[in-house]
């Protein structure tokens, strides 16, 4: 009873806060309850005062300390991309001083944990088609969602409705253009300049280059950091996203990140469905996350992945990869309490109902390709044999 009273008290306090910070909300909406909360926002269920209340809205109240550029990007994403192909749209945006509220259509949805263990093959295909269709649309606008996960892909199981939400961490992706001819011209110009340069400056540059090559790091793999490494500038790379859904290139701090990180996250969601396990990865930090991925794919493949990104990973021992099919089937049985069951008829029925074809496992491995350059795109994934069966 005390818990319910406290919840009602918290909801009332939150409602008052939203109404007071943006007065226009008090005039337009009835706020019913809080339906979601994140690091940078809170979401409330509301209905219009001048209506019969049948149409519901989600009011996203952004934390006032949120950076204006990120608020603007989220707003633009919903305006330009939303309202189509299962991507959330925007009905209205309200602002009062530093407080911003997004008004979006509300969609009731089920929790991932409630359906992840008993999704049929057809339901899984419909679910992944909707998710990848939404991502294909987002990526066409050169936007990376960066926080693809079950709680940001709403699913109304009864009405077969889907919605990709929350562009709070979205990032613009600049497509790299190949300019071999330009690079060649630049290199030729530099050679010409060198030939015309003073001989003394050549000797100076040679000595500097020689000195830099002689300075070798000896702290690699040791419990200390040398002065050479300390003098180097700090390596920075985007790492936004939810633990357990971050791609290898994010965990390894690769500076050039692409929409492939969203595809990896969708692959983790597919892995959750195939194994009936949520969450699949329990990673509190990036090192643990890399270790968990290594237990699936093995140390050799992880080292190859790191090398392609210009990184190096050292393992104390060789870790073999696992057979994803066997792992998922074993986890399915464990989560349904069938590993030690004596009722073979029940086991057989459940295994037949949840029997995913081999194409499903080929599909998930394509989404979870360690190499982001060969990982399936949203368009390629939608044309995969598993989704065409």
ZALO-265340 format. One record per residue (C-alpha): residue in one letter; residue number from 1; x, y, z. Coordinates in nm, 2 decimals. Layout:
BEGIN
miti: A vexgu: NUM px: X py: Y pz: Z
...
//
This chain:
BEGIN
miti: X vexgu: 1 px: 0.00 py: 0.00 pz: 0.00
miti: X vexgu: 2 px: 0.29 py: 0.24 pz: 0.09
miti: X vexgu: 3 px: 0.45 py: 0.16 pz: -0.24
miti: X vexgu: 4 px: 0.14 py: 0.26 pz: -0.44
miti: X vexgu: 5 px: 0.10 py: 0.58 pz: -0.24
miti: X vexgu: 6 px: 0.46 py: 0.67 pz: -0.30
miti: X vexgu: 7 px: 0.43 py: 0.60 pz: -0.67
miti: X vexgu: 8 px: 0.12 py: 0.82 pz: -0.68
miti: X vexgu: 9 px: 0.30 py: 1.09 pz: -0.49
miti: X vexgu: 10 px: 0.60 py: 1.08 pz: -0.73
miti: X vexgu: 11 px: 0.37 py: 1.09 pz: -1.04
miti: X vexgu: 12 px: 0.19 py: 1.40 pz: -0.89
miti: X vexgu: 13 px: 0.52 py: 1.57 pz: -0.83
miti: X vexgu: 14 px: 0.64 py: 1.50 pz: -1.18
miti: X vexgu: 15 px: 0.32 py: 1.62 pz: -1.33
miti: X vexgu: 16 px: 0.34 py: 1.95 pz: -1.14
miti: X vexgu: 17 px: 0.70 py: 1.99 pz: -1.25
miti: X vexgu: 18 px: 0.61 py: 1.95 pz: -1.62
miti: X vexgu: 19 px: 0.31 py: 2.18 pz: -1.60
miti: X vexgu: 20 px: 0.50 py: 2.45 pz: -1.41
miti: X vexgu: 21 px: 0.80 py: 2.46 pz: -1.64
miti: X vexgu: 22 px: 0.59 py: 2.47 pz: -1.96
miti: X vexgu: 23 px: 0.27 py: 2.65 pz: -1.87
miti: X vexgu: 24 px: 0.11 py: 2.57 pz: -2.21
miti: X vexgu: 25 px: 0.10 py: 2.20 pz: -2.12
miti: X vexgu: 26 px: -0.14 py: 2.28 pz: -1.84
miti: X vexgu: 27 px: -0.38 py: 2.44 pz: -2.09
miti: X vexgu: 28 px: -0.36 py: 2.17 pz: -2.35
miti: X vexgu: 29 px: -0.32 py: 1.83 pz: -2.18
miti: X vexgu: 30 px: -0.43 py: 1.61 pz: -1.90
miti: X vexgu: 31 px: -0.12 py: 1.43 pz: -1.78
miti: X vexgu: 32 px: -0.20 py: 1.08 pz: -1.64
miti: X vexgu: 33 px: 0.12 py: 0.91 pz: -1.54
miti: X vexgu: 34 px: 0.49 py: 0.87 pz: -1.61
miti: X vexgu: 35 px: 0.55 py: 0.58 pz: -1.86
miti: X vexgu: 36 px: 0.92 py: 0.60 pz: -1.91
miti: X vexgu: 37 px: 1.24 py: 0.75 pz: -1.78
miti: X vexgu: 38 px: 1.60 py: 0.79 pz: -1.92
miti: X vexgu: 39 px: 1.92 py: 0.97 pz: -1.84
miti: X vexgu: 40 px: 1.82 py: 1.28 pz: -2.03
miti: X vexgu: 41 px: 1.44 py: 1.27 pz: -2.03
miti: X vexgu: 42 px: 1.11 py: 1.15 pz: -1.87
miti: X vexgu: 43 px: 0.80 py: 1.04 pz: -2.07
miti: X vexgu: 44 px: 0.44 py: 1.10 pz: -1.96
miti: X vexgu: 45 px: 0.11 py: 0.97 pz: -2.09
miti: X vexgu: 46 px: -0.13 py: 1.25 pz: -2.17
miti: X vexgu: 47 px: -0.46 py: 1.33 pz: -2.35
miti: X vexgu: 48 px: -0.59 py: 1.65 pz: -2.50
miti: X vexgu: 49 px: -0.83 py: 1.85 pz: -2.27
miti: X vexgu: 50 px: -1.05 py: 1.95 pz: -2.57
miti: X vexgu: 51 px: -1.11 py: 1.59 pz: -2.69
miti: X vexgu: 52 px: -1.29 py: 1.27 pz: -2.59
miti: X vexgu: 53 px: -0.95 py: 1.13 pz: -2.47
miti: X vexgu: 54 px: -0.94 py: 0.85 pz: -2.72
miti: X vexgu: 55 px: -0.62 py: 0.97 pz: -2.87
miti: X vexgu: 56 px: -0.32 py: 0.94 pz: -2.64
miti: X vexgu: 57 px: 0.01 py: 1.13 pz: -2.65
miti: X vexgu: 58 px: 0.36 py: 1.07 pz: -2.51
miti: X vexgu: 59 px: 0.51 py: 1.39 pz: -2.37
miti: X vexgu: 60 px: 0.89 py: 1.37 pz: -2.36
miti: X vexgu: 61 px: 1.02 py: 1.62 pz: -2.11
miti: X vexgu: 62 px: 1.39 py: 1.68 pz: -2.17
miti: X vexgu: 63 px: 1.63 py: 1.75 pz: -1.89
miti: X vexgu: 64 px: 1.71 py: 2.13 pz: -1.90
miti: X vexgu: 65 px: 2.09 py: 2.05 pz: -1.89
miti: X vexgu: 66 px: 2.06 py: 1.87 pz: -2.22
miti: X vexgu: 67 px: 2.29 py: 2.02 pz: -2.49
miti: X vexgu: 68 px: 2.09 py: 2.24 pz: -2.73
miti: X vexgu: 69 px: 2.26 py: 2.08 pz: -3.04
miti: X vexgu: 70 px: 2.15 py: 1.73 pz: -2.93
miti: X vexgu: 71 px: 1.80 py: 1.86 pz: -2.87
miti: X vexgu: 72 px: 1.80 py: 2.01 pz: -3.22
miti: X vexgu: 73 px: 1.93 py: 1.69 pz: -3.38
miti: X vexgu: 74 px: 1.66 py: 1.48 pz: -3.20
miti: X vexgu: 75 px: 1.39 py: 1.73 pz: -3.31
miti: X vexgu: 76 px: 1.51 py: 1.72 pz: -3.68
miti: X vexgu: 77 px: 1.53 py: 1.34 pz: -3.68
miti: X vexgu: 78 px: 1.16 py: 1.31 pz: -3.58
miti: X vexgu: 79 px: 1.05 py: 1.59 pz: -3.82
miti: X vexgu: 80 px: 1.24 py: 1.47 pz: -4.12
miti: X vexgu: 81 px: 1.25 py: 1.09 pz: -4.07
miti: X vexgu: 82 px: 0.96 py: 1.01 pz: -3.84
miti: X vexgu: 83 px: 0.60 py: 0.93 pz: -3.91
miti: X vexgu: 84 px: 0.68 py: 0.66 pz: -4.17
miti: X vexgu: 85 px: 0.83 py: 0.30 pz: -4.18
miti: X vexgu: 86 px: 0.78 py: 0.24 pz: -3.80
miti: X vexgu: 87 px: 0.98 py: 0.55 pz: -3.70
miti: X vexgu: 88 px: 0.83 py: 0.78 pz: -3.44
miti: X vexgu: 89 px: 0.69 py: 1.11 pz: -3.56
miti: X vexgu: 90 px: 0.64 py: 1.44 pz: -3.39
miti: X vexgu: 91 px: 0.31 py: 1.61 pz: -3.33
miti: X vexgu: 92 px: 0.42 py: 1.92 pz: -3.15
miti: X vexgu: 93 px: 0.73 py: 2.08 pz: -2.98
miti: X vexgu: 94 px: 0.68 py: 2.31 pz: -2.68
miti: X vexgu: 95 px: 0.95 py: 2.53 pz: -2.53
miti: X vexgu: 96 px: 0.96 py: 2.76 pz: -2.23
miti: X vexgu: 97 px: 1.30 py: 2.91 pz: -2.16
miti: X vexgu: 98 px: 1.55 py: 2.62 pz: -2.12
miti: X vexgu: 99 px: 1.28 py: 2.35 pz: -2.10
miti: X vexgu: 100 px: 1.17 py: 2.15 pz: -2.41
miti: X vexgu: 101 px: 0.89 py: 1.90 pz: -2.44
miti: X vexgu: 102 px: 0.83 py: 1.68 pz: -2.74
miti: X vexgu: 103 px: 0.47 py: 1.57 pz: -2.80
miti: X vexgu: 104 px: 0.45 py: 1.24 pz: -2.99
miti: X vexgu: 105 px: 0.18 py: 0.98 pz: -3.06
miti: X vexgu: 106 px: 0.15 py: 0.73 pz: -2.78
miti: X vexgu: 107 px: 0.16 py: 0.36 pz: -2.86
miti: X vexgu: 108 px: 0.09 py: 0.10 pz: -2.59
miti: X vexgu: 109 px: 0.35 py: -0.18 pz: -2.60
miti: X vexgu: 110 px: 0.45 py: -0.50 pz: -2.43
miti: X vexgu: 111 px: 0.78 py: -0.55 pz: -2.25
miti: X vexgu: 112 px: 1.05 py: -0.74 pz: -2.43
miti: X vexgu: 113 px: 1.09 py: -0.98 pz: -2.13
miti: X vexgu: 114 px: 0.72 py: -1.08 pz: -2.17
miti: X vexgu: 115 px: 0.75 py: -1.22 pz: -2.52
miti: X vexgu: 116 px: 1.12 py: -1.29 pz: -2.59
miti: X vexgu: 117 px: 1.10 py: -1.65 pz: -2.47
miti: X vexgu: 118 px: 0.80 py: -1.76 pz: -2.68
miti: X vexgu: 119 px: 0.82 py: -1.58 pz: -3.01
miti: X vexgu: 120 px: 0.73 py: -1.80 pz: -3.31
miti: X vexgu: 121 px: 0.94 py: -1.81 pz: -3.63
miti: X vexgu: 122 px: 0.68 py: -1.60 pz: -3.82
miti: X vexgu: 123 px: 0.65 py: -1.35 pz: -3.53
miti: X vexgu: 124 px: 1.03 py: -1.31 pz: -3.52
miti: X vexgu: 125 px: 1.04 py: -1.25 pz: -3.90
miti: X vexgu: 126 px: 0.77 py: -0.98 pz: -3.87
miti: X vexgu: 127 px: 0.95 py: -0.82 pz: -3.58
miti: X vexgu: 128 px: 1.29 py: -0.81 pz: -3.75
miti: X vexgu: 129 px: 1.14 py: -0.69 pz: -4.08
miti: X vexgu: 130 px: 0.98 py: -0.39 pz: -3.90
miti: X vexgu: 131 px: 1.30 py: -0.31 pz: -3.71
miti: X vexgu: 132 px: 1.52 py: -0.33 pz: -4.01
miti: X vexgu: 133 px: 1.27 py: -0.13 pz: -4.22
miti: X vexgu: 134 px: 1.29 py: 0.15 pz: -3.96
miti: X vexgu: 135 px: 1.67 py: 0.14 pz: -3.96
miti: X vexgu: 136 px: 1.68 py: 0.14 pz: -4.34
miti: X vexgu: 137 px: 1.48 py: 0.47 pz: -4.33
miti: X vexgu: 138 px: 1.70 py: 0.62 pz: -4.06
miti: X vexgu: 139 px: 2.02 py: 0.53 pz: -4.24
miti: X vexgu: 140 px: 1.90 py: 0.67 pz: -4.57
miti: X vexgu: 141 px: 1.91 py: 1.01 pz: -4.40
miti: X vexgu: 142 px: 2.28 py: 0.95 pz: -4.30
miti: X vexgu: 143 px: 2.17 py: 0.92 pz: -3.93
miti: X vexgu: 144 px: 2.30 py: 0.67 pz: -3.68
miti: X vexgu: 145 px: 2.04 py: 0.60 pz: -3.41
miti: X vexgu: 146 px: 2.31 py: 0.48 pz: -3.17
miti: X vexgu: 147 px: 2.07 py: 0.34 pz: -2.91
miti: X vexgu: 148 px: 1.89 py: 0.05 pz: -3.07
miti: X vexgu: 149 px: 1.76 py: -0.18 pz: -2.80
miti: X vexgu: 150 px: 1.43 py: -0.36 pz: -2.71
miti: X vexgu: 151 px: 1.30 py: -0.07 pz: -2.50
miti: X vexgu: 152 px: 1.35 py: 0.17 pz: -2.79
miti: X vexgu: 153 px: 1.17 py: -0.05 pz: -3.04
miti: X vexgu: 154 px: 0.81 py: -0.06 pz: -2.91
miti: X vexgu: 155 px: 0.60 py: -0.37 pz: -3.00
miti: X vexgu: 156 px: 0.23 py: -0.40 pz: -2.95
miti: X vexgu: 157 px: 0.20 py: -0.78 pz: -2.97
miti: X vexgu: 158 px: -0.18 py: -0.79 pz: -2.99
miti: X vexgu: 159 px: -0.22 py: -0.53 pz: -3.27
miti: X vexgu: 160 px: 0.11 py: -0.61 pz: -3.45
miti: X vexgu: 161 px: 0.23 py: -0.26 pz: -3.43
miti: X vexgu: 162 px: 0.59 py: -0.14 pz: -3.41
miti: X vexgu: 163 px: 0.77 py: 0.19 pz: -3.34
miti: X vexgu: 164 px: 1.14 py: 0.29 pz: -3.33
miti: X vexgu: 165 px: 1.17 py: 0.57 pz: -3.07
miti: X vexgu: 166 px: 1.43 py: 0.79 pz: -2.88
miti: X vexgu: 167 px: 1.67 py: 0.97 pz: -3.11
miti: X vexgu: 168 px: 1.84 py: 1.14 pz: -2.81
miti: X vexgu: 169 px: 2.18 py: 0.98 pz: -2.89
miti: X vexgu: 170 px: 2.14 py: 1.00 pz: -3.27
miti: X vexgu: 171 px: 2.44 py: 1.12 pz: -3.47
miti: X vexgu: 172 px: 2.49 py: 1.24 pz: -3.82
miti: X vexgu: 173 px: 2.71 py: 1.01 pz: -4.04
miti: X vexgu: 174 px: 2.94 py: 1.17 pz: -4.30
miti: X vexgu: 175 px: 2.99 py: 0.93 pz: -4.59
miti: X vexgu: 176 px: 3.35 py: 0.89 pz: -4.68
miti: X vexgu: 177 px: 3.41 py: 0.97 pz: -5.04
miti: X vexgu: 178 px: 3.69 py: 0.80 pz: -5.23
miti: X vexgu: 179 px: 3.94 py: 1.05 pz: -5.36
miti: X vexgu: 180 px: 4.23 py: 0.85 pz: -5.49
miti: X vexgu: 181 px: 4.31 py: 1.10 pz: -5.77
miti: X vexgu: 182 px: 4.31 py: 1.39 pz: -5.52
miti: X vexgu: 183 px: 4.54 py: 1.20 pz: -5.29
miti: X vexgu: 184 px: 4.77 py: 1.12 pz: -5.58
miti: X vexgu: 185 px: 4.78 py: 1.49 pz: -5.69
miti: X vexgu: 186 px: 4.86 py: 1.60 pz: -5.33
miti: X vexgu: 187 px: 5.14 py: 1.35 pz: -5.30
miti: X vexgu: 188 px: 5.29 py: 1.46 pz: -5.63
miti: X vexgu: 189 px: 5.28 py: 1.82 pz: -5.52
miti: X vexgu: 190 px: 5.45 py: 1.73 pz: -5.19
miti: X vexgu: 191 px: 5.73 py: 1.55 pz: -5.38
miti: X vexgu: 192 px: 5.78 py: 1.86 pz: -5.60
miti: X vexgu: 193 px: 5.80 py: 2.08 pz: -5.29
miti: X vexgu: 194 px: 6.05 py: 1.85 pz: -5.13
miti: X vexgu: 195 px: 6.28 py: 1.87 pz: -5.43
miti: X vexgu: 196 px: 6.27 py: 2.25 pz: -5.42
miti: X vexgu: 197 px: 6.32 py: 2.27 pz: -5.05
miti: X vexgu: 198 px: 6.65 py: 2.36 pz: -4.89
miti: X vexgu: 199 px: 6.89 py: 2.07 pz: -4.82
miti: X vexgu: 200 px: 6.94 py: 2.17 pz: -4.46
miti: X vexgu: 201 px: 6.57 py: 2.14 pz: -4.39
miti: X vexgu: 202 px: 6.58 py: 1.79 pz: -4.54
miti: X vexgu: 203 px: 6.85 py: 1.70 pz: -4.30
miti: X vexgu: 204 px: 6.65 py: 1.84 pz: -4.01
miti: X vexgu: 205 px: 6.34 py: 1.65 pz: -4.11
miti: X vexgu: 206 px: 6.54 py: 1.33 pz: -4.15
miti: X vexgu: 207 px: 6.69 py: 1.37 pz: -3.80
miti: X vexgu: 208 px: 6.34 py: 1.43 pz: -3.65
miti: X vexgu: 209 px: 6.20 py: 1.12 pz: -3.83
miti: X vexgu: 210 px: 6.50 py: 0.91 pz: -3.72
miti: X vexgu: 211 px: 6.46 py: 1.03 pz: -3.36
miti: X vexgu: 212 px: 6.09 py: 0.94 pz: -3.36
miti: X vexgu: 213 px: 6.15 py: 0.59 pz: -3.49
miti: X vexgu: 214 px: 6.42 py: 0.54 pz: -3.23
miti: X vexgu: 215 px: 6.17 py: 0.62 pz: -2.95
miti: X vexgu: 216 px: 6.01 py: 0.29 pz: -2.90
miti: X vexgu: 217 px: 5.74 py: 0.21 pz: -2.64
miti: X vexgu: 218 px: 5.84 py: -0.05 pz: -2.39
miti: X vexgu: 219 px: 5.54 py: -0.04 pz: -2.16
miti: X vexgu: 220 px: 5.30 py: -0.24 pz: -2.39
miti: X vexgu: 221 px: 5.15 py: -0.52 pz: -2.19
miti: X vexgu: 222 px: 5.31 py: -0.41 pz: -1.87
miti: X vexgu: 223 px: 5.16 py: -0.26 pz: -1.55
miti: X vexgu: 224 px: 5.30 py: 0.09 pz: -1.62
miti: X vexgu: 225 px: 5.28 py: 0.37 pz: -1.88
miti: X vexgu: 226 px: 5.60 py: 0.51 pz: -2.03
miti: X vexgu: 227 px: 5.66 py: 0.89 pz: -2.09
miti: X vexgu: 228 px: 5.62 py: 0.84 pz: -2.47
miti: X vexgu: 229 px: 5.27 py: 0.70 pz: -2.43
miti: X vexgu: 230 px: 5.19 py: 0.97 pz: -2.17
miti: X vexgu: 231 px: 5.29 py: 1.24 pz: -2.42
miti: X vexgu: 232 px: 5.05 py: 1.11 pz: -2.69
miti: X vexgu: 233 px: 4.72 py: 1.28 pz: -2.72
miti: X vexgu: 234 px: 4.42 py: 1.10 pz: -2.58
miti: X vexgu: 235 px: 4.23 py: 0.89 pz: -2.82
miti: X vexgu: 236 px: 3.86 py: 0.98 pz: -2.84
miti: X vexgu: 237 px: 3.58 py: 0.81 pz: -3.02
miti: X vexgu: 238 px: 3.20 py: 0.81 pz: -2.98
miti: X vexgu: 239 px: 3.08 py: 0.54 pz: -2.74
miti: X vexgu: 240 px: 2.72 py: 0.64 pz: -2.67
miti: X vexgu: 241 px: 2.48 py: 0.35 pz: -2.65
miti: X vexgu: 242 px: 2.35 py: 0.10 pz: -2.39
miti: X vexgu: 243 px: 2.59 py: -0.16 pz: -2.24
miti: X vexgu: 244 px: 2.53 py: -0.50 pz: -2.40
miti: X vexgu: 245 px: 2.43 py: -0.35 pz: -2.73
miti: X vexgu: 246 px: 2.76 py: -0.17 pz: -2.83
miti: X vexgu: 247 px: 2.94 py: -0.30 pz: -3.14
miti: X vexgu: 248 px: 3.30 py: -0.41 pz: -3.13
miti: X vexgu: 249 px: 3.42 py: -0.09 pz: -3.32
miti: X vexgu: 250 px: 3.25 py: 0.12 pz: -3.04
miti: X vexgu: 251 px: 3.41 py: -0.09 pz: -2.76
miti: X vexgu: 252 px: 3.75 py: -0.06 pz: -2.93
miti: X vexgu: 253 px: 3.71 py: 0.32 pz: -2.97
miti: X vexgu: 254 px: 3.74 py: 0.32 pz: -3.35
miti: X vexgu: 255 px: 3.70 py: 0.69 pz: -3.45
miti: X vexgu: 256 px: 3.51 py: 0.62 pz: -3.79
miti: X vexgu: 257 px: 3.18 py: 0.47 pz: -3.68
miti: X vexgu: 258 px: 2.90 py: 0.39 pz: -3.93
miti: X vexgu: 259 px: 2.53 py: 0.29 pz: -3.93
miti: X vexgu: 260 px: 2.66 py: -0.07 pz: -3.89
miti: X vexgu: 261 px: 2.66 py: -0.01 pz: -3.51
miti: X vexgu: 262 px: 2.28 py: -0.01 pz: -3.53
miti: X vexgu: 263 px: 2.28 py: -0.33 pz: -3.72
miti: X vexgu: 264 px: 2.50 py: -0.50 pz: -3.45
miti: X vexgu: 265 px: 2.25 py: -0.39 pz: -3.19
miti: X vexgu: 266 px: 1.96 py: -0.54 pz: -3.39
miti: X vexgu: 267 px: 2.17 py: -0.86 pz: -3.41
miti: X vexgu: 268 px: 2.19 py: -0.87 pz: -3.03
miti: X vexgu: 269 px: 1.81 py: -0.84 pz: -3.02
miti: X vexgu: 270 px: 1.78 py: -1.13 pz: -3.26
miti: X vexgu: 271 px: 2.02 py: -1.33 pz: -3.05
miti: X vexgu: 272 px: 1.81 py: -1.27 pz: -2.75
miti: X vexgu: 273 px: 1.50 py: -1.40 pz: -2.94
miti: X vexgu: 274 px: 1.69 py: -1.71 pz: -3.07
miti: X vexgu: 275 px: 1.82 py: -1.79 pz: -2.72
miti: X vexgu: 276 px: 1.51 py: -1.68 pz: -2.52
miti: X vexgu: 277 px: 1.75 py: -1.48 pz: -2.31
miti: X vexgu: 278 px: 1.72 py: -1.12 pz: -2.20
miti: X vexgu: 279 px: 1.96 py: -0.95 pz: -2.16
miti: X vexgu: 280 px: 2.21 py: -1.17 pz: -2.35
miti: X vexgu: 281 px: 2.52 py: -0.97 pz: -2.26
miti: X vexgu: 282 px: 2.56 py: -0.86 pz: -1.90
miti: X vexgu: 283 px: 2.85 py: -0.61 pz: -1.95
miti: X vexgu: 284 px: 2.91 py: -0.34 pz: -1.68
miti: X vexgu: 285 px: 3.20 py: -0.20 pz: -1.88
miti: X vexgu: 286 px: 3.37 py: -0.21 pz: -2.22
miti: X vexgu: 287 px: 3.64 py: -0.46 pz: -2.13
miti: X vexgu: 288 px: 3.38 py: -0.71 pz: -1.99
miti: X vexgu: 289 px: 3.17 py: -0.65 pz: -2.31
miti: X vexgu: 290 px: 3.47 py: -0.74 pz: -2.53
miti: X vexgu: 291 px: 3.53 py: -1.05 pz: -2.31
miti: X vexgu: 292 px: 3.17 py: -1.16 pz: -2.35
miti: X vexgu: 293 px: 3.18 py: -1.12 pz: -2.73
miti: X vexgu: 294 px: 3.51 py: -1.32 pz: -2.73
miti: X vexgu: 295 px: 3.34 py: -1.61 pz: -2.56
miti: X vexgu: 296 px: 3.10 py: -1.63 pz: -2.85
miti: X vexgu: 297 px: 3.34 py: -1.57 pz: -3.15
miti: X vexgu: 298 px: 3.67 py: -1.68 pz: -3.00
miti: X vexgu: 299 px: 4.00 py: -1.49 pz: -2.94
miti: X vexgu: 300 px: 4.14 py: -1.54 pz: -3.29
miti: X vexgu: 301 px: 3.84 py: -1.37 pz: -3.46
miti: X vexgu: 302 px: 3.85 py: -1.09 pz: -3.20
miti: X vexgu: 303 px: 4.22 py: -1.03 pz: -3.26
miti: X vexgu: 304 px: 4.15 py: -1.01 pz: -3.64
miti: X vexgu: 305 px: 3.87 py: -0.76 pz: -3.58
miti: X vexgu: 306 px: 4.10 py: -0.55 pz: -3.36
miti: X vexgu: 307 px: 4.38 py: -0.55 pz: -3.62
miti: X vexgu: 308 px: 4.15 py: -0.43 pz: -3.89
miti: X vexgu: 309 px: 4.06 py: -0.13 pz: -3.67
miti: X vexgu: 310 px: 4.43 py: -0.06 pz: -3.60
miti: X vexgu: 311 px: 4.41 py: -0.20 pz: -3.24
miti: X vexgu: 312 px: 4.57 py: -0.50 pz: -3.06
miti: X vexgu: 313 px: 4.41 py: -0.73 pz: -2.80
miti: X vexgu: 314 px: 4.61 py: -0.97 pz: -2.59
miti: X vexgu: 315 px: 4.46 py: -1.28 pz: -2.44
miti: X vexgu: 316 px: 4.63 py: -1.50 pz: -2.17
miti: X vexgu: 317 px: 4.51 py: -1.81 pz: -2.35
miti: X vexgu: 318 px: 4.34 py: -1.91 pz: -2.67
miti: X vexgu: 319 px: 3.97 py: -1.90 pz: -2.64
miti: X vexgu: 320 px: 3.77 py: -2.11 pz: -2.89
miti: X vexgu: 321 px: 3.44 py: -1.98 pz: -3.03
miti: X vexgu: 322 px: 3.11 py: -2.16 pz: -2.97
miti: X vexgu: 323 px: 2.85 py: -2.30 pz: -3.20
miti: X vexgu: 324 px: 2.57 py: -2.04 pz: -3.20
miti: X vexgu: 325 px: 2.30 py: -2.29 pz: -3.29
miti: X vexgu: 326 px: 2.38 py: -2.53 pz: -3.00
miti: X vexgu: 327 px: 2.42 py: -2.24 pz: -2.76
miti: X vexgu: 328 px: 2.08 py: -2.08 pz: -2.85
miti: X vexgu: 329 px: 1.89 py: -2.41 pz: -2.84
miti: X vexgu: 330 px: 2.05 py: -2.49 pz: -2.50
miti: X vexgu: 331 px: 1.96 py: -2.15 pz: -2.36
miti: X vexgu: 332 px: 1.60 py: -2.18 pz: -2.49
miti: X vexgu: 333 px: 1.55 py: -2.51 pz: -2.31
miti: X vexgu: 334 px: 1.72 py: -2.38 pz: -1.99
miti: X vexgu: 335 px: 1.50 py: -2.07 pz: -1.98
miti: X vexgu: 336 px: 1.19 py: -2.27 pz: -2.03
miti: X vexgu: 337 px: 1.29 py: -2.52 pz: -1.76
miti: X vexgu: 338 px: 1.31 py: -2.81 pz: -1.99
miti: X vexgu: 339 px: 1.67 py: -2.93 pz: -1.95
miti: X vexgu: 340 px: 1.58 py: -3.17 pz: -1.68
miti: X vexgu: 341 px: 1.22 py: -3.24 pz: -1.77
miti: X vexgu: 342 px: 1.10 py: -3.60 pz: -1.79
miti: X vexgu: 343 px: 0.80 py: -3.51 pz: -2.00
miti: X vexgu: 344 px: 0.94 py: -3.58 pz: -2.35
miti: X vexgu: 345 px: 0.61 py: -3.48 pz: -2.51
miti: X vexgu: 346 px: 0.62 py: -3.13 pz: -2.37
miti: X vexgu: 347 px: 0.99 py: -3.10 pz: -2.47
miti: X vexgu: 348 px: 0.91 py: -3.21 pz: -2.82
miti: X vexgu: 349 px: 0.61 py: -2.98 pz: -2.86
miti: X vexgu: 350 px: 0.81 py: -2.67 pz: -2.73
miti: X vexgu: 351 px: 1.11 py: -2.75 pz: -2.95
miti: X vexgu: 352 px: 0.89 py: -2.79 pz: -3.26
miti: X vexgu: 353 px: 0.71 py: -2.46 pz: -3.19
miti: X vexgu: 354 px: 1.04 py: -2.27 pz: -3.13
miti: X vexgu: 355 px: 1.23 py: -2.45 pz: -3.40
miti: X vexgu: 356 px: 1.42 py: -2.18 pz: -3.59
miti: X vexgu: 357 px: 1.55 py: -2.28 pz: -3.93
miti: X vexgu: 358 px: 1.93 py: -2.28 pz: -4.01
miti: X vexgu: 359 px: 1.87 py: -1.96 pz: -4.21
miti: X vexgu: 360 px: 1.78 py: -1.78 pz: -3.89
miti: X vexgu: 361 px: 2.13 py: -1.85 pz: -3.74
miti: X vexgu: 362 px: 2.30 py: -1.75 pz: -4.07
miti: X vexgu: 363 px: 2.10 py: -1.43 pz: -4.05
miti: X vexgu: 364 px: 2.20 py: -1.34 pz: -3.69
miti: X vexgu: 365 px: 2.57 py: -1.41 pz: -3.77
miti: X vexgu: 366 px: 2.54 py: -1.17 pz: -4.07
miti: X vexgu: 367 px: 2.40 py: -0.90 pz: -3.83
miti: X vexgu: 368 px: 2.68 py: -0.98 pz: -3.58
miti: X vexgu: 369 px: 2.97 py: -0.97 pz: -3.82
miti: X vexgu: 370 px: 3.27 py: -0.85 pz: -3.62
miti: X vexgu: 371 px: 3.39 py: -0.66 pz: -3.93
miti: X vexgu: 372 px: 3.17 py: -0.35 pz: -3.96
miti: X vexgu: 373 px: 3.26 py: -0.32 pz: -4.33
miti: X vexgu: 374 px: 3.12 py: -0.66 pz: -4.42
miti: X vexgu: 375 px: 2.83 py: -0.66 pz: -4.17
miti: X vexgu: 376 px: 2.49 py: -0.67 pz: -4.34
miti: X vexgu: 377 px: 2.33 py: -0.34 pz: -4.41
miti: X vexgu: 378 px: 1.96 py: -0.29 pz: -4.33
miti: X vexgu: 379 px: 1.87 py: -0.33 pz: -4.70
miti: X vexgu: 380 px: 2.08 py: -0.65 pz: -4.74
miti: X vexgu: 381 px: 1.93 py: -0.79 pz: -4.42
miti: X vexgu: 382 px: 1.58 py: -0.73 pz: -4.54
miti: X vexgu: 383 px: 1.66 py: -0.94 pz: -4.85
miti: X vexgu: 384 px: 1.81 py: -1.23 pz: -4.64
miti: X vexgu: 385 px: 1.66 py: -1.58 pz: -4.72
miti: X vexgu: 386 px: 1.54 py: -1.61 pz: -4.35
miti: X vexgu: 387 px: 1.31 py: -1.31 pz: -4.39
miti: X vexgu: 388 px: 1.19 py: -1.43 pz: -4.73
miti: X vexgu: 389 px: 1.09 py: -1.79 pz: -4.62
//
